[in-house]
Structures are given as structure tokens and as C-alpha cells.
Amino acid sequence: MTRKWPRWHSGKGGEIRVPANRFRQAADERWKDARCLHESRRYEGAIYLCGYVLECFLKFAHCELRNLRRMDLREAKRLGHDLNAWLDACGLGPALRKSRDLEVAFARINNRWAPEMRYSGMIGDERSSASFLQDTKDLRNWLQTQLRR
């Protein structure tokens, strides 16, 4: 049986509106996938998914911080895969810069990750993958604390 994409609500103008919790669910599932890939020594795939984990969690944070139950898909596409743009859209850049360790972790991910990595034939290495996993975990935890404030 073929599984279809979940149906999302359309807005007044027919635009597609993605429920905020879908971004959180996607972040959680891709996090599990990244860890499995790392454990299976598929390091470049783990690194690639860590970037998506952070992107999806930033989209979720954007919705939460603005009390949005849904995000217009055009808005999500406008900011694209730019992690800095999402961090700024959340208004969390100044808070991130208060922690040198988190700022460095964000920079490491942002400087290496790009959606085009999916076309890479690279194998990656265990150390880089482990670093990406740790940085992603630290940033996700930090983002969660920002949502509780």
C-alpha cells in the first residue's frame, strides 16, 4: 500500500499551511535517523540529517515563539534552508551569542551543512559525525529551553 503525504489545511487563498507540530515531529524523526546512520557508520548521511533536524526545529520554534499553530508553506520556502535566516526569524540570534559554545556549535553546522549534501558521494568520518550529533543535540536542548521562557 502506498502511503500518501499527510493532508495539510489550506488557507483562505488556497495556500498550504503546515501544522507547527509537524516540524517538531520531523525534527524528532530525523534525529532518530541521524543517530541510526551514525551507528551504522553512514557518517555523511548522519551529518546531512543533523542539518535538517536543526532546520525543522527552528521552524517549529518560529511557530511557537509567534503563537502560530500553522505556517504558510510559502513562508517556509521563502526562508528556505538558511539556518541563519531561521535563527533570525525566531529572534534568537542575540540569545545564542551569549553562549560561546553554542555559537561555535551553530557555526560548525551552518558552515558545513547544505541541502546539496544529498548529492555528495562522500563517506564522511566518525569524528565529524559525532561532533555534528553532539552540536545538534546541544542546540536542540538550548532551543527547547528558549521555548519555555
Backbone as a chain_set.jsonl record, in Angstrom:
{"seq": "MTRKWPRWHSGKGGEIRVPANRFRQAADERWKDARCLHESRRYEGAIYLCGYVLECFLKFAHCELRNLRRMDLREAKRLGHDLNAWLDACGLGPALRKSRDLEVAFARINNRWAPEMRYSGMIGDERSSASFLQDTKDLRNWLQTQLRR", "coords": {"N": [[0.83, -1.174, 0.0], [0.609, 2.161, -0.889], [1.741, 4.996, 0.775], [0.397, 8.135, 1.331], [1.336, 11.61, 1.371], [0.762, 13.542, 4.308], [-2.342, 15.281, 4.649], [-2.575, 18.74, 4.557], [-3.898, 21.73, 5.917], [-5.6, 24.123, 3.939], [-5.287, 27.597, 3.468], [-7.132, 30.714, 3.332], [-6.593, 31.765, 0.766], [-5.988, 29.495, -0.609], [-3.469, 28.678, -0.03], [-0.992, 26.448, 1.237], [-0.896, 25.283, 4.505], [1.189, 24.344, 7.015], [0.976, 22.35, 9.871], [2.349, 23.397, 12.97], [3.333, 21.483, 14.759], [4.145, 19.465, 13.078], [6.648, 20.155, 12.146], [8.139, 19.804, 14.452], [7.748, 17.064, 14.872], [8.991, 16.083, 12.57], [11.623, 16.919, 13.059], [12.2, 15.358, 15.315], [11.996, 12.726, 14.275], [13.936, 12.747, 12.198], [16.148, 13.118, 13.782], [16.345, 10.67, 15.132], [16.865, 9.089, 12.891], [19.339, 10.154, 12.074], [20.999, 9.407, 14.19], [20.857, 6.619, 13.95], [22.037, 6.277, 11.428], [24.627, 7.165, 12.002], [25.432, 5.214, 13.875], [25.466, 3.087, 12.164], [27.655, 3.575, 10.707], [27.37, 5.326, 8.613], [28.283, 8.021, 8.01], [28.285, 10.539, 6.607], [25.631, 10.742, 5.821], [24.423, 10.935, 8.33], [25.414, 13.409, 9.179], [24.276, 15.064, 7.249], [21.509, 14.744, 7.847], [21.458, 15.848, 10.405], [21.607, 18.591, 9.943], [19.084, 19.018, 8.838], [17.524, 18.348, 11.024], [18.041, 20.483, 12.75], [17.106, 22.607, 11.147], [14.331, 21.963, 10.908], [13.604, 22.052, 13.608], [14.078, 24.72, 14.182], [12.111, 25.882, 12.57], [9.849, 24.948, 13.884], [10.271, 26.229, 16.352], [10.046, 28.879, 15.525], [7.313, 29.017, 14.913], [6.231, 28.442, 17.473], [7.235, 30.547, 19.076], [5.89, 32.648, 18.022], [3.32, 32.082, 18.478], [1.951, 30.597, 16.528], [-0.15, 28.305, 15.056], [0.03, 27.071, 12.678], [2.123, 27.14, 9.736], [2.481, 29.005, 6.849], [3.253, 27.495, 3.829], [4.565, 28.889, 1.855], [5.933, 30.818, 3.318], [7.734, 29.21, 4.715], [9.23, 28.279, 2.558], [10.247, 30.67, 1.62], [12.217, 31.454, 3.439], [13.692, 29.236, 3.185], [16.385, 26.938, 3.374], [18.125, 28.192, 4.986], [19.859, 28.393, 7.779], [20.755, 30.489, 9.411], [18.949, 32.507, 8.699], [16.578, 31.435, 9.684], [17.175, 31.322, 12.409], [17.383, 34.068, 12.928], [14.769, 34.827, 12.228], [13.413, 33.686, 14.296], [14.229, 35.32, 16.26], [16.314, 34.707, 17.922], [19.034, 35.007, 17.68], [20.625, 36.966, 19.21], [20.419, 35.801, 21.803], [21.656, 33.321, 21.392], [24.267, 34.13, 20.896], [25.162, 34.722, 23.409], [26.244, 32.517, 24.518], [29.236, 31.191, 24.02], [30.02, 28.558, 23.376], [27.671, 27.436, 22.268], [27.292, 29.168, 20.137], [29.535, 28.601, 18.591], [29.005, 25.904, 18.037], [26.671, 26.174, 16.486], [27.745, 27.613, 14.332], [29.567, 25.717, 13.319], [27.831, 23.739, 12.311], [26.284, 25.274, 10.512], [28.245, 26.181, 8.73], [29.108, 23.902, 7.423], [26.911, 22.336, 6.66], [24.546, 21.815, 4.053], [21.688, 21.648, 1.906], [22.422, 20.53, -0.499], [24.171, 18.549, 0.091], [23.015, 16.113, -0.142], [23.585, 15.143, -2.587], [26.146, 14.363, -2.46], [28.871, 12.165, -2.752], [30.456, 11.522, -0.741], [31.902, 9.804, 2.07], [32.305, 10.546, 4.667], [33.373, 10.992, 8.115], [33.842, 9.372, 11.291], [34.43, 10.999, 13.528], [33.701, 13.642, 12.731], [30.985, 13.236, 12.29], [30.122, 12.464, 14.858], [30.649, 14.831, 16.207], [28.854, 16.569, 14.911], [26.437, 15.372, 15.665], [26.529, 15.796, 18.455], [26.645, 18.616, 18.575], [24.195, 19.223, 17.382], [22.415, 18.056, 19.186], [22.981, 19.605, 21.495], [22.187, 22.155, 20.596], [19.476, 21.737, 20.012], [18.525, 21.138, 22.592], [19.054, 23.604, 23.813], [17.377, 25.279, 22.287], [14.918, 24.247, 23.064], [14.871, 25.095, 25.735], [14.664, 27.802, 25.313], [12.113, 28.016, 24.354], [10.598, 27.555, 26.559], [10.668, 29.836, 28.029]], "CA": [[0.0, 0.0, 0.0], [1.363, 3.399, -0.975], [1.343, 5.979, 1.778], [0.381, 9.486, 0.803], [1.731, 12.687, 2.268], [-0.375, 13.995, 5.125], [-3.065, 16.443, 4.139], [-2.432, 19.936, 5.361], [-5.008, 22.652, 5.706], [-5.415, 25.253, 3.038], [-5.749, 28.881, 3.983], [-8.174, 31.397, 2.561], [-6.189, 31.907, -0.627], [-5.593, 28.193, -1.135], [-2.094, 28.352, 0.327], [-0.843, 25.276, 2.096], [-0.475, 25.659, 5.857], [1.747, 23.176, 7.689], [0.854, 22.433, 11.333], [3.636, 23.618, 13.647], [3.834, 20.252, 15.376], [4.772, 18.611, 12.049], [8.073, 20.48, 12.12], [8.714, 19.156, 15.634], [7.756, 15.626, 14.594], [10.031, 15.831, 11.564], [12.915, 17.056, 13.738], [12.382, 14.184, 16.175], [12.221, 11.532, 13.449], [15.23, 12.852, 11.522], [17.159, 12.932, 14.83], [16.493, 9.217, 15.281], [17.514, 8.599, 11.672], [20.748, 10.572, 12.093], [21.702, 8.552, 15.157], [20.962, 5.269, 13.351], [23.044, 6.332, 10.366], [25.942, 7.24, 12.647], [25.719, 3.889, 14.443], [25.697, 2.178, 11.032], [28.854, 4.079, 10.038], [26.959, 6.107, 7.434], [28.567, 9.285, 8.665], [27.859, 11.718, 5.836], [24.172, 10.783, 5.927], [24.099, 11.431, 9.67], [25.7, 14.851, 9.168], [23.236, 15.674, 6.413], [20.241, 14.795, 8.576], [21.57, 16.777, 11.542], [21.228, 19.921, 9.448], [17.617, 19.066, 8.716], [16.969, 18.355, 12.381], [18.123, 21.858, 13.23], [16.182, 23.412, 10.338], [12.946, 21.674, 11.3], [13.359, 22.53, 14.961], [13.987, 26.189, 14.096], [10.78, 26.189, 12.032], [8.933, 24.727, 14.99], [10.495, 27.314, 17.315], [9.471, 30.083, 14.911], [5.859, 28.953, 15.132], [5.946, 28.504, 18.908], [7.551, 31.872, 19.606], [4.913, 33.594, 17.469], [1.991, 31.522, 18.761], [1.341, 30.168, 15.273], [-0.479, 26.875, 15.028], [0.394, 26.599, 11.343], [2.971, 28.038, 8.957], [2.237, 29.016, 5.413], [4.36, 26.835, 3.15], [5.331, 29.916, 1.13], [6.845, 31.41, 4.303], [8.796, 28.235, 4.941], [10.079, 28.248, 1.364], [10.904, 31.972, 1.476], [13.449, 31.395, 4.225], [14.412, 28.086, 2.66], [17.208, 26.086, 4.224], [19.121, 29.081, 5.575], [19.76, 28.272, 9.23], [20.885, 31.835, 9.991], [17.69, 33.227, 8.479], [15.59, 30.895, 10.628], [17.56, 31.777, 13.745], [16.986, 35.477, 12.994], [13.297, 34.9, 12.204], [12.991, 33.325, 15.648], [14.69, 36.351, 17.178], [17.159, 34.051, 18.921], [20.449, 35.255, 17.432], [21.298, 37.572, 20.372], [20.485, 34.842, 22.913], [22.662, 32.313, 21.038], [25.594, 34.732, 21.01], [25.539, 34.812, 24.825], [26.981, 31.3, 24.841], [30.279, 30.968, 23.012], [29.987, 27.154, 22.954], [26.531, 27.233, 21.363], [27.554, 29.95, 18.923], [30.503, 27.814, 17.812], [28.292, 24.709, 17.566], [25.804, 26.607, 15.388], [28.61, 27.961, 13.199], [30.103, 24.475, 12.727], [26.779, 23.125, 11.496], [25.913, 26.183, 9.437], [29.33, 26.299, 7.754], [29.323, 22.656, 6.671], [25.683, 21.734, 6.165], [23.771, 22.396, 2.959], [20.814, 20.621, 1.331], [23.096, 19.886, -1.634], [24.942, 17.394, 0.568], [22.335, 14.87, -0.526], [24.184, 14.68, -3.843], [27.538, 14.052, -2.196], [29.269, 10.766, -2.712], [31.426, 11.398, 0.346], [31.615, 8.824, 3.106], [32.342, 11.214, 5.965], [34.185, 10.304, 9.115], [33.161, 9.178, 12.571], [34.636, 12.152, 14.41], [32.85, 14.751, 12.266], [29.601, 12.85, 12.518], [29.874, 12.535, 16.302], [30.624, 16.258, 16.548], [27.578, 17.096, 14.415], [25.375, 14.86, 16.537], [26.594, 16.486, 19.747], [26.254, 20.015, 18.363], [22.749, 19.245, 17.119], [21.753, 17.774, 20.462], [23.13, 20.78, 22.35], [21.37, 23.249, 20.066], [18.062, 21.386, 20.23], [18.243, 21.331, 24.015], [19.028, 25.042, 24.056], [16.149, 25.801, 21.686], [13.793, 23.855, 23.94], [14.846, 25.99, 26.902], [14.194, 29.123, 24.86], [10.651, 27.935, 24.172], [9.964, 27.514, 27.874], [10.769, 31.161, 28.673]], "C": [[0.881, 1.246, 0.0], [0.827, 4.393, 0.038], [1.433, 7.36, 1.175], [0.885, 10.463, 1.845], [0.523, 13.107, 3.08], [-1.036, 15.215, 4.495], [-2.9, 17.593, 5.107], [-3.573, 20.874, 5.009], [-4.633, 23.743, 4.714], [-5.973, 26.49, 3.694], [-6.785, 29.473, 3.062], [-7.838, 31.491, 1.084], [-5.743, 30.609, -1.259], [-4.163, 27.81, -0.797], [-2.074, 27.162, 1.285], [-0.274, 25.736, 3.432], [-0.079, 24.389, 6.61], [1.564, 23.339, 9.201], [2.229, 22.529, 11.982], [4.203, 22.319, 14.21], [4.457, 19.297, 14.359], [6.262, 18.889, 11.948], [8.782, 19.807, 13.295], [8.806, 17.648, 15.408], [8.851, 15.269, 13.597], [11.415, 15.913, 12.196], [13.206, 15.828, 14.588], [12.702, 12.932, 15.365], [13.567, 11.584, 12.735], [16.377, 12.714, 12.52], [17.415, 11.437, 15.045], [17.225, 8.628, 14.084], [19.004, 8.931, 11.664], [21.557, 9.693, 13.04], [21.888, 7.138, 14.599], [22.017, 5.24, 12.245], [24.451, 6.384, 10.951], [26.345, 5.863, 13.19], [26.015, 2.861, 13.358], [26.9, 2.598, 10.189], [28.556, 4.763, 8.717], [27.051, 7.579, 7.83], [28.087, 10.512, 7.891], [26.336, 11.86, 5.86], [23.719, 11.31, 7.274], [24.306, 12.936, 9.742], [24.62, 15.585, 8.395], [21.918, 15.811, 7.182], [20.298, 15.71, 9.794], [21.208, 18.198, 11.122], [19.727, 20.06, 9.319], [16.94, 19.053, 10.076], [16.933, 19.794, 12.895], [17.165, 22.765, 12.458], [14.734, 23.199, 10.776], [12.644, 22.186, 12.701], [13.283, 24.055, 14.996], [12.635, 26.619, 13.529], [9.718, 26.002, 13.11], [9.043, 25.857, 16.009], [9.9, 28.617, 16.802], [7.968, 30.132, 15.152], [5.524, 29.136, 16.608], [6.152, 29.911, 19.466], [6.585, 32.95, 19.105], [3.467, 33.126, 17.675], [1.23, 31.169, 17.486], [1.059, 28.676, 15.343], [-0.069, 26.242, 13.708], [1.3, 27.624, 10.677], [2.626, 27.896, 7.484], [3.471, 28.428, 4.713], [5.204, 27.833, 2.361], [6.327, 30.598, 2.063], [8.016, 30.479, 4.568], [9.765, 28.203, 3.759], [10.845, 29.562, 1.186], [12.227, 31.977, 2.239], [14.294, 30.174, 3.863], [15.151, 27.281, 3.704], [18.291, 26.885, 4.95], [18.971, 29.09, 7.096], [19.89, 29.621, 9.929], [19.595, 32.626, 9.854], [16.623, 32.743, 9.45], [15.897, 31.318, 12.056], [17.14, 33.236, 13.941], [15.47, 35.625, 13.029], [12.715, 34.549, 13.571], [13.34, 34.415, 16.653], [15.645, 35.823, 18.224], [18.661, 34.267, 18.719], [21.163, 35.877, 18.627], [21.437, 36.609, 21.554], [21.547, 33.775, 22.644], [24.069, 32.867, 21.255], [26.042, 34.911, 22.464], [26.329, 33.587, 25.275], [27.975, 31.021, 23.72], [30.238, 29.529, 22.49], [28.854, 26.895, 21.971], [26.717, 27.994, 20.056], [28.513, 29.2, 18.006], [29.83, 26.566, 17.247], [27.402, 25.06, 16.371], [26.637, 26.91, 14.144], [29.168, 26.712, 12.527], [29.066, 23.816, 11.823], [26.486, 23.993, 10.286], [26.985, 26.268, 8.347], [29.537, 25.041, 6.923], [28.064, 22.137, 6.005], [25.066, 22.537, 5.025], [22.89, 21.291, 2.384], [21.476, 19.869, 0.174], [23.969, 18.708, -1.212], [24.304, 16.08, 0.149], [22.904, 14.299, -1.818], [25.638, 14.254, -3.671], [27.761, 12.544, -2.21], [30.268, 10.51, -1.595], [30.954, 10.368, 1.376], [31.533, 9.5, 4.469], [33.194, 10.425, 6.936], [33.459, 10.323, 10.456], [33.268, 10.404, 13.471], [33.75, 13.335, 14.016], [31.386, 14.464, 12.535], [29.248, 12.956, 14.003], [29.792, 13.985, 16.763], [29.305, 16.894, 16.112], [26.42, 16.641, 15.295], [25.365, 15.595, 17.879], [26.165, 17.942, 19.619], [24.746, 20.138, 18.156], [21.976, 19.011, 18.406], [21.812, 18.991, 21.383], [22.237, 21.93, 21.893], [19.881, 22.972, 20.233], [17.67, 21.589, 21.686], [18.14, 22.814, 24.355], [17.745, 25.665, 23.498], [14.933, 25.46, 22.544], [13.725, 24.746, 25.172], [14.351, 27.377, 26.519], [12.674, 29.149, 24.688], [9.92, 27.933, 25.497], [9.95, 28.874, 28.563], [9.548, 31.995, 28.414]], "O": [[1.8, 1.359, 0.812], [-0.381, 4.605, 0.146], [2.446, 7.712, 0.571], [0.864, 10.184, 3.044], [-0.609, 13.038, 2.602], [-0.377, 16.061, 3.891], [-3.063, 17.439, 6.318], [-4.137, 20.802, 3.917], [-3.496, 24.211, 4.67], [-6.992, 26.447, 4.384], [-7.258, 28.821, 2.131], [-8.714, 31.313, 0.238], [-5.171, 30.622, -2.349], [-3.683, 26.756, -1.214], [-3.022, 26.92, 2.033], [0.704, 26.482, 3.482], [-0.892, 23.488, 6.816], [1.96, 24.363, 9.758], [3.16, 21.826, 11.589], [5.41, 22.083, 14.146], [5.219, 18.408, 14.739], [7.053, 17.981, 11.696], [9.894, 19.301, 13.148], [9.825, 17.03, 15.718], [9.553, 14.271, 13.763], [12.281, 15.086, 11.914], [14.325, 15.315, 14.584], [13.589, 12.163, 15.737], [14.269, 10.575, 12.67], [17.458, 12.25, 12.159], [18.563, 11.001, 15.13], [18.097, 7.773, 14.239], [19.831, 8.098, 11.294], [22.674, 9.286, 12.718], [22.95, 6.536, 14.759], [22.794, 4.29, 12.143], [25.361, 5.722, 10.45], [27.471, 5.412, 12.981], [26.726, 1.884, 13.595], [27.138, 2.059, 9.108], [29.39, 4.777, 7.812], [26.046, 8.276, 7.965], [27.532, 11.433, 8.489], [25.815, 12.974, 5.914], [22.74, 12.051, 7.355], [23.477, 13.657, 10.297], [24.112, 16.612, 8.845], [21.291, 16.871, 7.166], [19.281, 16.289, 10.175], [20.566, 18.924, 11.88], [19.161, 21.101, 9.654], [15.896, 19.679, 10.259], [15.914, 20.256, 13.409], [16.488, 23.602, 13.055], [14.0, 24.165, 10.987], [11.553, 22.698, 12.956], [12.502, 24.617, 15.764], [12.075, 27.622, 13.97], [8.796, 26.809, 13.229], [8.031, 26.381, 16.474], [9.312, 29.376, 17.573], [7.423, 31.163, 15.545], [4.627, 29.907, 16.95], [5.33, 30.404, 20.239], [6.481, 34.025, 19.695], [2.527, 33.697, 17.122], [0.027, 31.408, 17.377], [1.947, 27.884, 15.657], [0.15, 25.033, 13.626], [1.261, 28.811, 10.999], [2.499, 26.789, 6.961], [4.6, 28.835, 4.99], [6.412, 27.65, 2.213], [7.442, 30.921, 1.652], [9.163, 30.921, 4.635], [10.978, 28.111, 3.946], [11.959, 29.567, 0.662], [13.239, 32.456, 1.728], [15.475, 30.103, 4.204], [14.622, 26.979, 4.773], [19.254, 26.316, 5.465], [18.062, 29.723, 7.632], [19.213, 29.872, 10.927], [19.192, 33.333, 10.778], [15.851, 33.543, 9.979], [14.989, 31.637, 12.824], [16.606, 33.598, 14.989], [14.942, 36.452, 13.772], [11.659, 35.051, 13.955], [12.812, 34.434, 17.765], [15.782, 36.413, 19.296], [19.469, 33.764, 19.499], [22.211, 35.374, 19.032], [22.464, 36.607, 22.232], [22.261, 33.367, 23.561], [24.955, 32.161, 21.738], [27.206, 35.226, 22.708], [27.006, 33.625, 26.302], [27.589, 30.658, 22.609], [30.402, 29.304, 21.291], [29.044, 26.217, 20.961], [26.336, 27.509, 18.99], [28.324, 29.169, 16.79], [30.064, 26.211, 16.092], [27.378, 24.341, 15.372], [26.277, 26.512, 13.036], [29.238, 26.649, 11.299], [29.379, 23.388, 10.712], [26.444, 23.5, 9.159], [26.66, 26.411, 7.168], [30.09, 25.113, 5.825], [28.123, 21.564, 4.917], [25.066, 23.768, 5.035], [23.289, 20.126, 2.37], [21.138, 18.718, -0.102], [24.453, 17.956, -2.058], [24.976, 15.05, 0.09], [22.73, 13.116, -2.111], [26.283, 13.832, -4.63], [26.933, 11.767, -1.735], [30.853, 9.431, -1.504], [29.759, 10.109, 1.52], [30.769, 9.067, 5.331], [33.676, 9.336, 6.625], [32.596, 11.162, 10.715], [32.288, 10.795, 14.105], [33.123, 13.957, 14.873], [30.637, 15.345, 12.956], [28.191, 13.479, 14.356], [28.965, 14.328, 17.609], [28.709, 17.668, 16.861], [25.534, 17.427, 15.628], [24.303, 15.971, 18.375], [25.411, 18.448, 20.451], [24.105, 21.044, 18.689], [20.99, 19.696, 18.677], [20.804, 19.365, 21.983], [21.606, 22.598, 22.713], [19.112, 23.876, 20.559], [16.613, 22.146, 21.981], [17.247, 23.229, 25.094], [17.106, 26.482, 24.162], [14.036, 26.283, 22.725], [12.635, 25.114, 25.608], [13.693, 28.047, 27.314], [12.038, 30.189, 24.861], [8.739, 28.275, 25.552], [9.281, 29.04, 29.583], [9.467, 33.131, 28.88]]}, "num_chains": 1, "name": "protein.A"}
